Amino acid sequence: MSPSDLTLGDRLFVTLQHLLPQHALSALMYHLARCTWGPFKDTLINWFVAQFRVDMGRAVEPDPTAYPSFNAFFTRALQPEARPLAAEPALLCPADGVMSRCGSIRRGTLIQAKGHEFTAANLLGDAATAALFADGTYATIYLSPRDYHRVHMPMAGTLTSMRHIPGRLFSVNAVTARAVPGLFARNERVVCLFDTQAGPMALVLVGAIFVGSMETVWAGQVTPSRGSALAAGPRNTDPPGPRGRDGALQHGLHRHPAPAGRRPDLGPRPPARLAPAHGSGPGRALRAPLMGVPCRPLALLLAAALSWAMPAAAQAGPDPKAPPQPVAEVDLNRYLGRWYEIARLPNFFQRNCARDTTADYALRPDGQVSVTNRCVSTSGEEDRAEGVARVVDPQSRARLEVSFVSLFGVRLFWGDYWIIGLGKDYDYVLIGTPSRRWGWILARNPHPPEASIQAWLAEMAAQGYDPAQFQRSPQSQRARPLP
């Protein structure tokens, strides 16, 4: 997806980031994250776990309320067996996350997103350091809010220098990467250079808004800055130990000549996971092979992202960074009517819905679609929400937006509503969003066979959703016409 594909909502989101006092907000979050007052930190942690579906099962301390502060929870340690090592790895994946880009460095440039490049010299802070990685390779690993936020050495090496480079604190998500030129070389970052058996390697921790604090085991807290620049080295480092925390992205460079020919930019990759070093114990950061396959040394690691190549054989499953794929065509006349909710991803606006959730669609004179959502609440009363949907892709009519807020007759806060799966007889529909934050399975029959539900969940999995995250929606009613 190129910058020209950004929606109006995407552009407003990025514009807002330019206007916000990024460092002031991050400083406020820094102090809030270290608040130890029980009611506040427990509420914040529990909300975060539910909102981002954080898996606490592999944490050394699985009880969210046991952490003394939100920051302690955010940088929590994993159980030693949570991330097993690959056999005889050439290079281990140093962080949990999604590999958004990897490829070869050509003419000193790296690819940030389709239509955007940036230079190794700008990322690392000087041309001399960048020259070490000429014709090398790179990878970028994005650490999302739900991920484990410690970074580990991908291979043994000796720290030769560390540099703190002040900068902005834009978000580092996919939308911002497509919209802000040179994003990773503009954000605040910590550049760590190592000598390894395979040659020089750079690991770059890149901060982001609300995630501007970074520390290393050799220098302690680096950001928020205690000065304009920090340096450290030399120091021997081994793969098992933690190297950094809290970085939104990590980038790594490793000197490894690439084969001649066209530039191989591999694009986004499935989620990468860490594996613990043998003998690591509680409180130690973990590391793991990328998709269970040893990584070949590459030239560059980027903040909150890492740089190295992944064998083509490991490419499997849906692209986690690309949005779900809407269906080719929707007949709105056949789509209208009543649908019964079969399953959904947990969300705050349906938190009081206990059973019998339905959605009714009807065509309006202006060509838009009226939306009426109903459910029986936990108190036994009927909850009802009225909204309007509009088509944003007239060709397929599979991408819509819906609003449930009106002010003086003007609809506000439009949200994405994408039809990403549809029965040929319009007997079921799968609803998703570009971020996969929301998802629903609806059917004309309130009690479809279990085999059908499993097939629909498998379709959701093919679109990049986690079927295990969906919760069933009880239906006590029979199929009935609109009231």
Secondary structure, 3 states (H helix, E strand, C coil): CCHHHCCHHHHHHHHHHHHCCHHHHHHHHHHHHCCCCHHHHHHHHHHHHHHHCCCCCCECCCCHHHCCCHHHHHCCCECHHHCCCCCCCCCCECCCEEEEEEEECECCEEEEECCEEEEHHHHHCCHHHHHCCCCCEEEEEECCCCCCCEEECCCCEEEEEEEEECCECCCCCHHHHHHCCCHHHHECEEEEEEEECCEEEEEEEECECCECCEEECCCEEEECCCCCCCCCCCEEECCCCEEEECCCEEEEEECCCCCCCCCCCCCCCCEECCCCCCCCCCCCCCCECECCECCECCCEEEECCCCCECCHHHCCCCCCCCCCCCCCCCCHHHHCEEEEEEEECCCHHHCCEEEEEEEEEEECCCCCEEEEEEEEECCCCEEEEEEEEEECCCCCCCEEEEECEEECCEEECCEEEEEEEECCCCCEEEEECCCCCCEEEEECCCCCCHHHHHHHHHHHHHCCCCHHHCEECCCCCCCCCCC
